[in-house]
Structures are given as structure tokens and as C-alpha cells.
């Protein structure tokens, strides 16, 4: 049995130091709860652009600078402190952040998941491959080095960010990478009206595409899914942004799903908490016995997937660590 959880807590918006302090406290609480894995939401560290679509180009550009100022580097001082906290608490952590590019001369931001082992090792990162719609104003795109799963002492853990869960070939790639536990991160929960661009925050909405996405992901890839969503109550919004955060979807919605697509822990709304559950890894064996997407329920002779074997740098392609490969 393992105990896994989602940190549904409000960061200190645009406040890197304040968010770091709060995050360390949440990791310590996860340790007291006996969690084996704790997952923080998309760009939890320390801003999501909930003003997108509601401000001018000029104001949007100014707010990107604030995102840069509150972003972190991977590796960097903040990841060192987070890794030390994970080691003290004995908790594996996956943390969403705004990441400043590590290439000299660049200040591009990435929508990134940082993976930290409970032994205090920084295992690596996943950058969102395709920011959604107007998010492309704020974040760069990940590359082949971001299609990864990481070996933790609880199993092979991977993660995707928001609408990456709707990328058909990426879901298949994560299965091929051998995921056993999947971390799904989101900017909140919403009701959809007629099309995916028509969203409004609504706790408990049955018309939110998150729920079918994570439940199908669990079935399709035979993984547990720890789904972590933003929670940002009005009093945590900086006063200077109060009239601009028209797209604030951060009402919570964190939950946990088993490999049969069943909710082990129902979505929790309008509450700052750690949403956790005990999971039994034998349920993944049962799922694989009935439907194994990489074994007896696959047709590699008919369908295959190519995964690029190199990332891109300013000077050209760079081979991936451990070597890239094409799928079966």
C-alpha cells in the first residue's frame, strides 16, 4: 500500500520566497501524514495567468515580467531547499512551477513539473510541450527531453500538465515510458459551455473535461492518477490584480483515480487541504490482467509511435540521456 496526495493549497502569488516557505510547510505536513507522494498543481510556484484574455498586450507583457521575477530555475536555490525538505519529510514530491530558461541569455518561461525523490535528489523536470491557446504568450514549449517518467522508490512516476492530457500520441508515449503512477496538474475546475474555449469556474461541475480526461488516462495507460488542481480564494489574490483576474478557475478539484478509472478520492472543492488516499498497487496488476495497453491488448504490427531521440539546443540537436528510442 502507498499513500499519495495532492497539495490543494494557495501559493503566495508572485511571491517566490513566501511560496517557498509555505511549500516547505506543506511538505512537512505531508510527512506527518505519512505520504509517499505529494503533487502540487500547474505553475503553483508562483503564478498562473488568470488574467489572460482580460488585459491589453501592454499589461500582459508587464505581468510576464512579474512571472519571471517569481519564477525559479531548475536546478537552483529553491529546488535545493525543496529537495532538502522532501528528504527531511521522507516524501517524494512533484511540484508545478514557472521555470526560467537555463540557457544563457534567455528569460523565457516554461510551464514545468519538477520531480524530487524522498532521498533529496532532483530527478528531473517535464516542461509542457504545448501551452494551450493564449498560454503560448507566456510559456515556451518543451521538447523531446520532456517526454519522461522517473524511477522513484514507489514505482515509475510521470506527469502531464493540463491539456497535454488531450494529446493522443503523448498519452501513448507516457505509457511506453512505463508509467505506473501519473501526476495530472491543472489550474482549477470549470464548467464548459458548448466548446472548450467557453469555461467558467464552477466547483463540482459535471461538465468539466478534467474528470473524463483523468479517468480515461487511468484506464488507457493502467496507471493510478493523482490529480492536483489550483485553489486560490479571493483573499489570496493580490489587490492590484483583483479586477484583472477574470479567468480565475482556481476552485480546487483535486482527486485520485485508480487504474480502472474509478475515483478513489472524489474531487474536493473550495478548501485548502492535502487531498490524499491509500492506494493498492495490486489494482494495477488487475487492470493489466484484463487490459494491457503494452502487451496482450496492443497491436504493434499495425500501430506504432515514433518518439524523437534528441532535444534541441541553440547549437543543434542533443542526444537524450540514456538514449532516445522509437516505440514498438
C-alpha positions in Angstrom: 0.0 0.0 0.0 1.1 3.6 -0.7 -0.3 6.9 0.5 -0.5 9.6 -2.2 -1.8 13.1 -2.2 -2.4 16.4 -4.0 -1.5 19.7 -2.4 -4.5 21.8 -2.9 -3.1 24.9 -1.3 -2.8 28.6 -2.4 0.7 29.8 -3.2 1.8 33.3 -2.3 1.0 34.8 -5.7 4.0 36.5 -7.4 6.0 35.8 -4.1 8.8 33.3 -4.6 10.2 33.5 -1.1 6.7 33.4 0.5 5.7 30.4 -1.7 8.9 28.6 -0.9 8.3 29.0 2.9 4.7 27.8 2.6 5.6 24.8 0.3 8.2 23.6 2.8 5.5 23.7 5.5 3.1 21.7 3.3 5.8 19.1 2.6 6.4 18.8 6.3 2.6 18.2 6.9 2.7 15.5 4.1 5.5 13.8 6.1 3.4 13.8 9.2 0.5 12.3 7.2 2.9 9.5 6.0 2.5 10.4 2.3 4.8 8.6 -0.2 4.0 11.1 -2.9 2.8 14.7 -2.9 1.8 16.6 -6.1 1.5 20.4 -6.4 -0.6 22.0 -9.2 0.4 23.5 -12.5 2.7 26.6 -12.1 1.9 26.6 -8.4 5.3 28.3 -8.0 4.1 31.1 -8.1 1.5 32.3 -10.6 -0.9 31.2 -13.3 -2.0 33.9 -15.8 -5.7 34.1 -14.7 -5.8 37.5 -16.4 -5.3 36.0 -19.8 -7.9 37.3 -22.3 -8.9 40.2 -20.0 -5.9 42.6 -20.3 -4.2 44.6 -23.0 -1.0 43.4 -24.8 0.9 46.1 -22.9 -0.4 44.9 -19.5 0.1 41.2 -20.4 3.8 42.0 -21.2 4.2 43.7 -17.8 2.7 40.8 -16.0 5.0 38.4 -17.7 7.9 40.3 -16.1 6.2 39.7 -12.7 6.0 36.0 -13.6 9.7 36.0 -14.4 10.6 37.6 -11.1 8.7 35.0 -9.1 9.9 32.0 -11.3 12.6 29.5 -10.3 15.5 27.9 -12.0 15.9 24.1 -12.3 18.3 23.4 -10.7 18.5 26.4 -8.4 18.4 27.6 -4.9 14.7 26.9 -4.5 14.9 23.4 -5.8 17.8 22.7 -3.4 15.6 23.8 -0.5 12.6 21.9 -1.7 14.8 18.8 -2.1 16.1 19.2 1.4 12.5 19.5 2.7 11.5 16.3 0.8 14.5 14.5 2.3 13.6 15.6 5.9 9.9 14.7 5.5 10.7 11.5 3.5 8.1 12.4 0.8 8.5 12.1 -3.0 7.3 15.4 -4.5 6.2 16.7 -7.9 5.9 20.4 -8.0 4.5 22.7 -10.7 6.4 25.9 -11.3 7.1 28.7 -13.7 10.7 27.9 -14.7 13.2 30.4 -16.1 15.2 29.0 -19.0 18.6 27.6 -18.1 20.1 28.7 -21.4 22.4 31.7 -21.1 20.9 34.9 -22.4 17.3 33.6 -22.2 14.5 34.7 -19.9 11.8 32.6 -21.5 9.4 30.9 -19.0 8.4 27.3 -19.1 5.4 25.6 -17.5 7.3 22.9 -15.7 6.9 19.9 -13.3 9.9 19.3 -11.0 10.4 15.7 -9.7 12.1 15.3 -6.4 12.9 12.0 -4.7 12.3 11.5 -1.0 16.1 11.0 -0.7 16.5 14.6 -1.7 17.6 14.0 -5.3 16.4 16.3 -8.0 15.3 13.6 -10.5 14.5 15.9 -13.4 11.7 18.0 -15.0 8.9 18.0 -17.5 8.2 21.1 -19.5 4.7 21.4 -21.0 5.1 20.5 -24.7 2.3 22.8 -26.0 0.9 25.6 -23.9 -2.8 25.9 -24.6 -4.3 28.7 -26.7 -3.3 32.1 -25.3 -0.9 30.4 -22.8 1.6 30.5 -25.7 2.0 34.2 -24.9 3.5 33.2 -21.5 5.4 30.0 -21.9 7.8 28.3 -24.3 7.4 24.7 -25.5 9.1 21.7 -24.1 11.0 19.2 -26.4 11.8 15.5 -26.6 13.7 15.6 -23.3 10.5 16.3 -21.6 8.8 13.0 -22.5 9.9 11.2 -19.4 9.0 9.1 -16.5 11.1 8.9 -13.4 12.1 6.0 -11.1 11.1 6.6 -7.5 11.1 4.2 -4.7 7.3 3.8 -5.1 7.5 3.0 -8.8 7.8 4.8 -12.1 6.2 8.2 -11.9 5.4 10.6 -14.7 3.3 13.7 -15.1 1.5 15.9 -17.7 0.2 19.4 -17.5 -3.5 20.3 -18.2 -4.4 19.9 -21.9 -1.4 17.6 -22.5 -3.9 15.0 -21.3 -5.8 15.6 -24.5 -2.7 14.9 -26.7 -3.4 11.4 -28.0 0.2 10.5 -29.0 1.7 11.9 -25.8 -0.6 9.7 -23.7 0.7 6.7 -25.7 4.3 7.9 -25.3 3.9 8.1 -21.5 2.6 4.5 -21.5 5.6 3.4 -23.5 7.9 5.2 -20.9 6.5 2.7 -18.3 4.5 5.0 -16.1 2.9 3.3 -13.0 1.7 6.4 -11.1 0.7 9.5 -13.1 0.6 13.1 -11.8 -2.0 15.3 -13.5 -1.9 19.0 -12.8 -4.5 21.7 -13.6 -5.3 25.4 -13.0 -8.6 24.6 -11.3 -12.0 23.2 -12.3 -14.7 24.6 -14.6 -17.9 24.2 -16.4 -17.7 24.0 -20.2 -20.5 25.7 -22.3 -20.7 24.3 -25.8 -16.9 24.4 -26.6 -13.6 24.2 -24.7 -13.0 27.9 -25.0 -16.1 28.7 -23.0 -15.1 28.0 -19.5 -16.3 29.4 -16.2 -15.2 28.4 -12.6 -17.7 26.0 -11.1 -17.0 23.8 -8.1 -18.4 20.3 -8.7 -19.3 20.9 -12.3 -20.2 17.7 -14.1 -19.4 19.3 -17.5 -15.7 19.7 -16.8 -13.4 17.8 -19.2 -10.8 17.1 -16.4 -12.8 14.2 -15.0 -13.2 12.2 -18.2 -9.6 13.0 -19.1 -8.0 11.6 -16.0 -10.4 8.7 -15.7 -9.7 7.6 -19.3 -6.0 8.2 -18.8 -6.0 5.8 -15.9 -7.9 3.2 -17.9 -5.9 3.7 -21.1 -2.5 3.5 -19.5 -3.4 1.3 -16.5 -2.0 3.9 -14.0 -3.1 5.5 -10.8 -3.7 9.2 -11.3 -3.0 11.8 -8.7 -4.8 14.9 -10.0 -3.8 18.3 -8.4 -5.8 21.5 -9.0 -5.3 25.1 -8.1 -7.1 26.7 -5.2 -6.9 30.5 -4.9 -9.6 32.1 -2.8 -10.2 35.8 -3.4 -8.3 37.0 -0.3 -5.1 35.4 -1.7 -5.4 37.4 -5.0 -3.0 40.4 -4.9 -5.1 43.6 -4.6 -3.5 45.1 -7.8 -4.8 42.1 -9.8 -8.3 41.9 -8.2 -10.1 43.5 -11.2 -8.0 41.7 -13.8 -8.2 38.0 -12.7 -11.3 37.4 -14.9 -10.3 33.8 -15.7 -9.7 32.6 -12.1 -10.7 28.9 -12.3 -8.9 28.0 -9.1 -11.7 26.5 -7.1 -9.9 23.2 -6.4 -11.0 19.8 -7.7 -8.0 17.6 -6.7 -8.8 13.9 -6.7 -7.3 10.4 -7.0 -8.2 7.7 -9.6 -7.3 4.0 -9.8 -6.3 2.1 -12.9 -9.9 1.1 -13.5 -10.8 4.8 -13.9 -12.6 4.8 -10.5 -12.4 7.7 -8.1 -10.5 6.6 -5.0 -10.9 10.1 -3.6 -13.7 12.3 -5.1 -12.8 15.9 -6.1 -12.5 18.3 -3.2 -13.6 21.9 -3.8 -13.3 25.3 -2.1 -10.9 24.1 0.6 -7.2 24.4 1.2 -6.1 20.9 2.1 -4.0 17.9 1.2 -6.3 15.5 -0.7 -4.9 12.0 -0.1 -5.7 8.3 -0.3 -4.2 5.0 0.2 -3.7 3.0 -3.0 -3.0 -0.7 -3.6 -0.6 -1.3 -6.4 -2.1 -4.7 -6.9 -5.0 -2.9 -8.6 -2.7 -2.1 -11.4 -1.9 -5.8 -11.8 -5.6 -6.5 -12.0 -6.0 -3.8 -14.7 -3.1 -5.2 -16.7 -4.5 -8.7 -16.4 -7.7 -7.5 -18.1 -6.4 -4.9 -20.5 -2.6 -4.4 -21.1 -2.0 -1.5 -23.5 1.6 -2.5 -23.9 1.1 -6.3 -24.1 -1.8 -8.6 -25.0 -4.1 -5.6 -25.9 -1.6 -4.0 -28.3 -1.1 -4.5 -32.0 2.4 -3.2 -32.6 2.3 -4.9 -36.0 -0.5 -2.4 -37.1 0.1 0.7 -35.0 3.4 2.2 -33.8 4.7 5.5 -32.5 8.0 7.3 -33.2 9.5 9.3 -30.3 12.2 11.8 -31.2 15.6 10.7 -29.9 17.1 14.2 -29.4 16.3 17.5 -27.8 17.2 20.9 -29.4 19.7 23.4 -28.2 20.9 26.8 -29.7 23.7 24.8 -31.4 21.6 21.9 -32.7 20.3 18.5 -31.6 21.4 17.0 -28.4 21.1 13.2 -27.7 18.8 12.4 -24.8 20.1 11.0 -21.5 20.0 7.2 -21.8 19.3 7.5 -25.5 16.0 8.1 -27.3 14.1 5.4 -28.9 11.2 4.7 -31.2 8.2 2.8 -29.9 7.4 -0.8 -30.7 
